[in-house]
Amino acid sequence: MKYNQNLHTHTTFCDGVDECEAIVQKALEIGFTAIGFSGHSYMYYAPDHSMSLEGTAEYKKEIKP
């Protein structure tokens, strides 16, 4: 059985290249049945690849309104 989904999706909140809404719209366009967001948690030693502390709060608001 083939599942049209991606459960490991990064956004511009960490090291992804697209914003959350754009990702959701593309997923709907191509027929995904599920999408999971998996942002990198804050890592003081890798700020270019993780969310800031402030960004984490914004991320949570946007992903789960």
C-alpha positions in Angstrom: 0.0 0.0 0.0 1.3 3.4 -0.9 0.9 6.3 1.5 0.9 9.8 0.1 2.4 11.6 3.1 5.5 13.1 4.6 5.9 12.9 8.4 9.3 14.6 8.5 8.8 18.2 7.2 11.0 21.1 8.0 10.1 24.8 7.6 11.8 28.2 7.5 11.6 28.1 11.3 14.7 25.9 11.2 16.6 24.7 8.1 13.7 24.2 5.7 13.2 26.4 2.7 9.4 26.9 2.7 6.9 28.4 5.1 4.2 26.2 6.8 1.3 27.4 4.8 3.1 26.8 1.5 4.0 23.3 2.5 0.4 22.5 3.5 -1.0 23.9 0.2 1.5 21.9 -1.9 0.7 18.7 0.1 -3.0 19.2 -0.6 -2.3 19.9 -4.3 -0.4 16.6 -4.7 -2.9 14.6 -2.8 -1.2 13.9 0.5 -3.4 12.3 3.2 -1.1 13.4 6.0 1.8 15.8 6.8 3.9 16.0 9.9 6.0 18.9 10.9 9.3 18.1 12.6 11.3 21.3 13.3 14.7 21.1 14.9 14.4 22.1 18.6 16.6 24.8 19.9 20.3 23.9 20.0 22.6 26.6 21.3 25.5 24.9 19.5 23.8 24.8 16.1 21.8 28.0 15.7 21.8 27.9 11.9 20.0 24.5 11.9 17.6 24.9 14.8 14.8 27.1 16.0 15.6 30.0 18.4 13.8 29.9 21.7 11.5 32.7 20.5 11.0 30.9 17.2 9.9 27.7 19.0 7.0 29.5 20.6 6.0 31.0 17.2 6.4 27.6 15.5 4.1 25.9 18.1 1.4 28.6 17.5 1.5 28.2 13.7 1.6 24.5 13.6 -1.1 23.9 16.2 -3.4 26.9 16.3 
